Amino acid sequence: MPSDVDMFYNYQQVIRDKFNSMICVGTSYIARRSALESIGGYVTTCIIEDHQTGTRLLTEGWRIIYLNEILSVGETPGNLRDYIDQRLRWLQGNLQILLPASKLPIFNSALTVWQRIFYLIHYASNFMPVGRTFFIFIPLFSLYLGNQLIIAPIDAYISYALPFILLLHTIPAWCSGNHTHQIWSEVYETITCIPWTVRLAKILRKPFQIYGNTVTPKDRKTSIKQLDCPLARHLIVYIILFLLFYLIRFGAPLLSPSFQAYPVQSEGQEVMIIWTKYNFSLVFVALLCCIEKPFQRNSERFKLEYIVGISTGISTPFDDLTCWGVTRDISDTGVSIAVTTGSINLNRIASSTEIKINLIDQNLSLSGRVVQVTTETDCLPHLSVMFNELSEDQESRLLQILYNPAHKFLQTRIVSAGRSIILFITSLLRGSSLLQSFKS
């Protein structure tokens, strides 16, 4: 989701900061004790206390400052269901702040005009997936019920629509420094439109009832590839309706003219066909997103290459159980090492109850046990090592190594608007989630 946190942290928050209209999120923020005491402590009447507390601070005249630097690393939801559930919880919290109990911030006299505008825009965005529901389903039903939404020749429609579509996919990306992409925003809204609309209806009916999780799970694992059917139910329904309707309207007449259920060809039909086929491509890619691939490891591993010395702890420096290698990937619980020393008996190393791994350039020594030895004819053999329990100092040093800001994987990956569309098209054509098989 390149349009998700990158858009919020690198673009929206930067702009909001200039107008003291920051959304105070729970990740890595510091509040003055005097500020919290002035509003009676944390505000906990809604499900997202960080945003509500920040709003109350603004209404009391405090300044919230955004520091656009990476100072910490956190975990995101482990699968799409938890990701959507987290967003639905934020939806409820955003709407709860609007209620009289929160003093309706967009009408609070203590807020500036710009602050009210930013709040109004933020709240309006919570209803975008509802519009996506109509955008997806209404054209399909309109095409087959005969009441065309658009009545115009195809060339006339394209002359108006094509420039708009081009601007829609390029201008937001250009303005935001390629932190937002229309095509993937539409895929996201396609996945969430029905769950979002249903949750929105529940929230408007009973805004303070608990729906879903109050804290986002980060440790859910799956060992097999599987389709999240409850999350993808509306996508499956659309695909079935699309294929059924197209078969009835365009397939059946090919078998016999008597099956022609739509004798009148109305103007604008071509536009509706293009529209529904575009929606089908969105739904298909969204369906691929709902296929969960298995977690191969319990800890996130990073492809970092460091020189290491491996020893079994035998004091003799010339013993054949001492060798050298290069890390292939490393995590906070283990490491994979490509052994560069030739003529070494890896099985004897693996049989040791404990080995020492010395990261030479980092001046860090760790102990662990070998859990797997892999030897292949076309590459270096490598050891998979699980670390023993780390001391506080070892854990601190290891985390500093893993989450060094200089690492490429911690840098924001900028994708151009054209590249984002190409990624969408290749996802549509390849469908790797359907074709590939995975095992734990």
Secondary structure, 3 states (H helix, E strand, C coil): CCCCHHHHHHHHHHHHHCCCCCCCCCCCCCCCHHHHHHCCCCCCCCCCHHHHHHHHHHHCCCCCCCCCCCCCCCCCCCCHHHHHHHHHHHHHHHHHHCCHHHCCHHHCCCCCHHHHHHHHHHHHHHHHHHHHHHHHHHHHHHHHHCCCCCCCCHHHHHHHHHHHHHHHHHHHHHHCCCCCCHHHHHHHHHHHHHHHHHHHHHHHHCCCCCCCCCCCCCCCCCCCCEECHHHHHHHHHHHHHHHHHHHHHHHHHHHCHHHCCCCCCCCCHHHHHHHHHHHHHHHHHHHHHCEECCCCCCCCCECCCCEEEEECCCCCCCCCCCEEEEEEEECCCEEEEEECCCCCCHHHHHCCCCEEEEECCCCEEEEEEEEEEECCCCCCCEEEEEECCCCHHHHHHHHHHHCCCCCHHHCCCCCCHHHHHHHHHHHHHHCHHHHCCCCC
